[in-house]
Structure formats: C-alpha cells, structure tokens
Amino acid sequence: MEIALVAEKDTVTCFKLAGLKRVYSVKNAGEAEKLVNELLKESNLGVILIAERFIDQIHGMMDKIAERKYPLIIPIPGMLAPAAVKTDFIVELIRRKTGVEVKL
C-alpha cells in the first residue's frame, strides 16, 4: 500500500524531502477535489494525506470513501496553519476503517 499527499507547494516540498514519493501540489480546492477523485481509482493507495484547508471540498465524496476500507483520508495542517486536526478524528477514522482502537 502506498501513501499519497495532496497539498500546497510548501507542504509538498517538505514531504518530498522526508522521502514521500507520491506527492501532488495543488493550488486550490477544486484541483484537490479532482485529484482525490483520480487517486480514489487506484487500488494500491492505503492513505491519502490532504491539506486541511482542502478537506471541506471533498466532504461530498466522504460517503463514497466511507464505503471502502482504503484509502484512509487524513487531513494535515498546512505549513503556516495551526494544527487544528483533532486526534479524536484520526482515532475514529482508524477504528472505523480497520476495527483497531489506537491511542494517540
């Protein structure tokens, strides 16, 4: 399983430097939504990390995504944004998709 990142240029650069191969730079929420739709067609993706500022745009797709075991869609804060992602959201997402209770 692979991990993909959909985010703005600065965040993409950091993840590239960290060694992530599947990184995609987008400029706006419309581009993010289109790209996530394309990524959902790939069977080898286990996780899609998406910039938190774009997550509202894909909420309409969440029902379609929730029916599948993979990929997990995990929002991440942008470079300049405060980390507003709540760990409860991530813990619940992992539990729903895998049946495993984790503590962060």
Backbone as CSV, one residue per row, in Angstrom:
resi,resn,N_x,N_y,N_z,CA_x,CA_y,CA_z,C_x,C_y,C_z
1,MET,0.841,-1.177,0.000,0.000,0.000,0.000,0.886,1.240,0.000
2,GLU,0.414,2.244,-0.704,1.165,3.486,-0.817,0.451,4.617,-0.095
3,ILE,1.216,5.683,0.145,0.692,6.905,0.744,0.834,8.015,-0.278
4,ALA,-0.217,8.816,-0.427,-0.165,9.973,-1.319,-0.480,11.226,-0.508
5,LEU,0.069,12.341,-0.961,-0.170,13.632,-0.329,-0.739,14.596,-1.351
6,VAL,-1.795,15.302,-0.970,-2.391,16.353,-1.796,-2.360,17.621,-0.948
7,ALA,-1.532,18.590,-1.357,-1.367,19.796,-0.544,-0.793,20.934,-1.379
8,GLU,-0.580,22.060,-0.713,0.021,23.192,-1.379,1.532,22.965,-1.528
9,LYS,2.158,23.777,-2.368,3.547,23.573,-2.783,4.526,23.438,-1.611
10,ASP,4.440,24.307,-0.609,5.393,24.260,0.501,5.297,22.951,1.285
11,THR,4.088,22.497,1.531,3.893,21.240,2.249,4.404,20.068,1.420
12,VAL,4.133,20.099,0.122,4.610,19.047,-0.781,6.132,18.971,-0.748
13,THR,6.786,20.118,-0.768,8.253,20.152,-0.739,8.788,19.488,0.526
14,CYS,8.191,19.785,1.671,8.633,19.179,2.937,8.479,17.663,2.924
15,PHE,7.362,17.181,2.426,7.138,15.738,2.389,8.058,15.051,1.379
16,LYS,8.383,15.735,0.287,9.362,15.184,-0.661,10.710,15.024,0.024
17,LEU,11.119,16.056,0.764,12.393,15.998,1.478,12.396,14.887,2.522
18,ALA,11.229,14.574,3.063,11.108,13.496,4.050,11.072,12.116,3.401
19,GLY,11.015,12.075,2.055,11.081,10.799,1.359,9.777,10.283,0.779
20,LEU,8.685,11.018,0.942,7.416,10.567,0.371,7.456,10.748,-1.142
21,LYS,7.116,9.707,-1.861,7.216,9.724,-3.326,5.961,10.258,-4.010
22,ARG,4.790,9.886,-3.525,3.521,10.255,-4.179,3.020,11.576,-3.607
23,VAL,3.576,12.677,-4.071,3.176,13.997,-3.596,2.624,14.803,-4.766
24,TYR,1.527,15.500,-4.500,0.850,16.262,-5.548,0.566,17.673,-5.045
25,SER,1.069,18.653,-5.767,0.857,20.049,-5.422,-0.389,20.573,-6.126
26,VAL,-1.277,21.183,-5.361,-2.482,21.793,-5.925,-2.571,23.234,-5.432
27,LYS,-3.251,24.061,-6.216,-3.351,25.485,-5.875,-4.664,25.848,-5.203
28,ASN,-5.694,25.030,-5.427,-6.997,25.381,-4.860,-7.808,24.117,-4.575
29,ALA,-8.943,24.325,-3.920,-9.788,23.200,-3.508,-10.354,22.429,-4.695
30,GLY,-10.643,23.117,-5.792,-11.158,22.436,-6.986,-10.148,21.451,-7.549
31,GLU,-8.878,21.867,-7.616,-7.815,20.964,-8.079,-7.670,19.787,-7.122
32,ALA,-7.763,20.061,-5.823,-7.641,18.994,-4.824,-8.750,17.965,-4.990
33,GLU,-9.972,18.437,-5.180,-11.110,17.527,-5.346,-10.939,16.652,-6.585
34,LYS,-10.534,17.249,-7.680,-10.335,16.498,-8.924,-9.242,15.442,-8.748
35,LEU,-8.149,15.821,-8.105,-7.041,14.893,-7.900,-7.435,13.747,-6.969
36,VAL,-8.135,14.053,-5.887,-8.570,12.996,-4.967,-9.489,12.022,-5.692
37,ASN,-10.367,12.520,-6.537,-11.225,11.636,-7.340,-10.395,10.681,-8.185
38,GLU,-9.325,11.173,-8.778,-8.441,10.322,-9.584,-7.706,9.311,-8.699
39,LEU,-7.219,9.756,-7.558,-6.489,8.864,-6.657,-7.378,7.748,-6.119
40,LEU,-8.659,8.027,-5.939,-9.583,7.006,-5.434,-9.744,5.838,-6.400
41,LYS,-9.377,6.020,-7.642,-9.470,4.952,-8.642,-8.315,3.963,-8.534
42,GLU,-7.287,4.321,-7.771,-6.107,3.471,-7.636,-6.287,2.489,-6.479
43,SER,-6.055,1.232,-6.736,-6.261,0.207,-5.708,-5.069,0.049,-4.768
44,ASN,-3.934,0.646,-5.106,-2.733,0.455,-4.300,-2.530,1.541,-3.243
45,LEU,-3.462,2.475,-3.106,-3.319,3.540,-2.115,-3.963,3.138,-0.794
46,GLY,-3.203,3.236,0.283,-3.720,2.938,1.608,-4.122,4.185,2.367
47,VAL,-3.411,5.300,2.079,-3.655,6.554,2.786,-3.517,7.714,1.814
48,ILE,-4.444,8.655,1.909,-4.299,9.930,1.206,-4.261,11.012,2.273
49,LEU,-3.121,11.674,2.382,-2.993,12.831,3.256,-3.447,14.036,2.449
50,ILE,-4.304,14.860,3.007,-4.799,16.024,2.273,-4.714,17.260,3.164
51,ALA,-4.272,18.356,2.572,-4.169,19.606,3.320,-5.520,19.945,3.934
52,GLU,-5.491,20.292,5.179,-6.709,20.567,5.939,-7.579,21.631,5.269
53,ARG,-6.947,22.597,4.626,-7.731,23.676,4.009,-8.556,23.198,2.820
54,PHE,-8.247,22.003,2.291,-8.996,21.454,1.165,-10.031,20.409,1.587
55,ILE,-10.027,20.018,2.847,-10.853,18.889,3.282,-12.350,19.177,3.134
56,ASP,-12.763,20.419,3.334,-14.189,20.740,3.184,-14.679,20.470,1.767
57,GLN,-13.814,20.664,0.791,-14.188,20.470,-0.608,-14.528,19.011,-0.904
58,ILE,-13.871,18.079,-0.217,-14.113,16.665,-0.528,-15.154,16.022,0.377
59,HIS,-15.766,16.789,1.290,-16.780,16.200,2.174,-17.919,15.565,1.394
60,GLY,-18.235,16.078,0.222,-19.276,15.476,-0.603,-18.924,14.075,-1.063
61,MET,-17.631,13.762,-1.116,-17.172,12.441,-1.547,-17.021,11.479,-0.378
62,MET,-17.182,11.965,0.852,-16.882,11.146,2.018,-17.774,9.916,2.134
63,ASP,-19.031,9.988,1.700,-19.889,8.798,1.737,-19.324,7.710,0.841
64,LYS,-18.888,8.094,-0.352,-18.291,7.135,-1.283,-17.010,6.547,-0.690
65,ILE,-16.228,7.397,-0.052,-14.966,6.954,0.541,-15.233,6.052,1.742
66,ALA,-16.243,6.380,2.554,-16.543,5.620,3.771,-16.959,4.187,3.472
67,GLU,-17.487,3.929,2.290,-17.901,2.576,1.915,-16.709,1.660,1.671
68,ARG,-15.554,2.240,1.488,-14.354,1.465,1.171,-13.454,1.344,2.395
69,LYS,-12.714,0.257,2.452,-11.766,0.093,3.547,-10.576,1.026,3.355
70,TYR,-10.129,1.140,2.136,-8.995,2.005,1.805,-9.343,2.871,0.619
71,PRO,-8.759,3.997,0.508,-7.730,4.599,1.352,-8.341,5.364,2.531
72,LEU,-7.528,5.509,3.566,-7.880,6.410,4.652,-7.608,7.821,4.155
73,ILE,-8.488,8.749,4.422,-8.278,10.154,4.089,-7.951,10.867,5.395
74,ILE,-6.750,11.406,5.498,-6.320,12.048,6.734,-5.941,13.496,6.456
75,PRO,-6.637,14.454,7.093,-6.280,15.861,6.905,-5.019,16.212,7.690
76,ILE,-4.187,17.055,7.096,-2.983,17.531,7.777,-2.973,19.059,7.718
77,PRO,-2.433,19.712,8.748,-2.375,21.173,8.718,-1.351,21.646,7.692
78,GLY,-1.576,22.831,7.147,-0.617,23.434,6.227,0.592,23.956,6.984
79,MET,1.574,24.431,6.242,2.816,24.913,6.842,2.592,26.081,7.805
80,LEU,1.717,26.992,7.461,1.522,28.192,8.273,0.274,28.138,9.137
81,ALA,-0.496,27.106,8.978,-1.752,27.000,9.722,-1.524,26.326,11.072
82,PRO,-2.312,26.716,12.072,-2.220,25.999,13.344,-2.752,24.580,13.173
83,ALA,-2.237,23.676,13.957,-2.654,22.276,13.867,-4.037,22.119,14.490
84,ALA,-5.063,22.218,13.660,-6.436,22.124,14.156,-6.987,20.707,14.048
85,VAL,-6.205,19.800,13.471,-6.669,18.425,13.325,-6.763,17.797,14.707
86,LYS,-7.903,17.304,15.036,-8.101,16.694,16.341,-7.741,15.213,16.255
87,THR,-7.022,14.742,17.256,-6.627,13.340,17.244,-7.839,12.426,17.322
88,ASP,-8.932,12.888,17.943,-10.145,12.064,18.019,-10.631,11.677,16.625
89,PHE,-10.557,12.611,15.683,-10.975,12.341,14.312,-10.135,11.217,13.711
90,ILE,-8.832,11.289,13.894,-7.934,10.288,13.319,-8.142,8.936,13.992
91,VAL,-8.272,8.930,15.314,-8.508,7.682,16.046,-9.807,7.028,15.580
92,GLU,-10.873,7.816,15.443,-12.164,7.279,14.989,-12.070,6.761,13.560
93,LEU,-11.362,7.465,12.712,-11.191,7.038,11.326,-10.475,5.692,11.255
94,ILE,-9.413,5.541,12.007,-8.671,4.275,12.023,-9.551,3.154,12.562
95,ARG,-10.310,3.429,13.637,-11.182,2.401,14.209,-12.246,1.961,13.210
96,ARG,-12.865,2.932,12.517,-13.913,2.606,11.540,-13.371,1.796,10.378
97,LYS,-12.209,2.156,9.893,-11.672,1.510,8.698,-11.016,0.169,8.993
98,THR,-10.388,0.042,10.171,-9.617,-1.173,10.437,-10.172,-2.016,11.576
99,GLY,-11.027,-1.415,12.417,-11.528,-2.130,13.579,-10.558,-2.126,14.746
100,VAL,-9.472,-1.386,14.633,-8.436,-1.344,15.666,-8.557,-0.047,16.458
101,GLU,-8.557,-0.161,17.790,-8.566,1.018,18.661,-7.122,1.442,18.896
102,VAL,-6.814,2.692,18.593,-5.471,3.213,18.850,-5.577,4.410,19.776
103,LYS,-4.485,4.704,20.460,-4.419,5.887,21.319,-3.268,6.738,20.829
104,LEU,-3.585,8.007,20.573,-2.556,8.955,20.125,-2.214,9.910,21.238
